[in-house]
Structures are given as C-alpha cells and as structure tokens.
Amino acid sequence: MDACHIALMPFFNNVGSREEVLRNMCHFVNRIQISEELKYHIKLVQILSVRAIFTGDEQEKLLGVIKMRSTYLDNYEKRLVERATNNAIMDIALKMKADGVSSDFIFKYFGVKL
C-alpha cells in the first residue's frame, strides 16, 4: 500500500469511526518517512477531509497537526503569497504608469522596472 492509499483510509470501512481514523492518520503522516512532495499531496487530501468532517476547535486542532512539520507546504504557501504580492505590485505600477507617473519613480519605490 502506498502513502496515497494511506491518506484515503478514512473513506473506507474501518474498525473505528471515520472521524477517529482521520484523526489518527493526521498524526501518523507526520511520523512516516516519505518525500515532502508526497506528504504535501497527502496533507491536501487530509485538509479537505478535516474541513468536510470536523467543525470548530476540533477542526482547527487537526488542521494545525496536518500543517505541522511540512516544509514543502509552508514553502508552497510562501510562494503563493509572494506571487500574489508581486502581481499586486505590478498591477499598481502599471496603473501608476498609465496615470503618468515616471518609470524612475516607480522603480525607486516599487522596484519594478517598466
């Protein structure tokens, strides 16, 4: 059985409840030795599962466990934020340029060369 099947175990018939199995699997994935990329994919499935099954404090607690020790996931989130920030800065710079602001001013304060 590969790690992707492990991530989907809460959706199959088990001895415990679906909630109990998902709770255990969220803790288990952080302990097994697999690539960060594979761990990332498993955790995405777990995040969706936790959001569908749990609410309130239990949901927040498990989401914290899922995100724990996943540098790949953290780096991915950072890249998304950086990309969104860079896109927003570029949009502002282009609007300023269209409004007649000089390219030198835009470069000096935004670091964007137009």
WODAUR-V994485 format. One record per run of one state. SS is the DSSP state (hx for helix, st for strand, lp for the rest). FROM is the first residue (numbers start at 1). LEN is the number of residues. If there is no record, write none. Layout:
SS | FROM | LEN
SS | FROM | LEN
This chain:
lp | 1 | 2
hx | 3 | 9
lp | 12 | 6
hx | 18 | 12
lp | 30 | 6
hx | 36 | 18
lp | 54 | 2
hx | 56 | 12
lp | 68 | 3
hx | 71 | 28
lp | 99 | 4
hx | 103 | 8
lp | 111 | 4
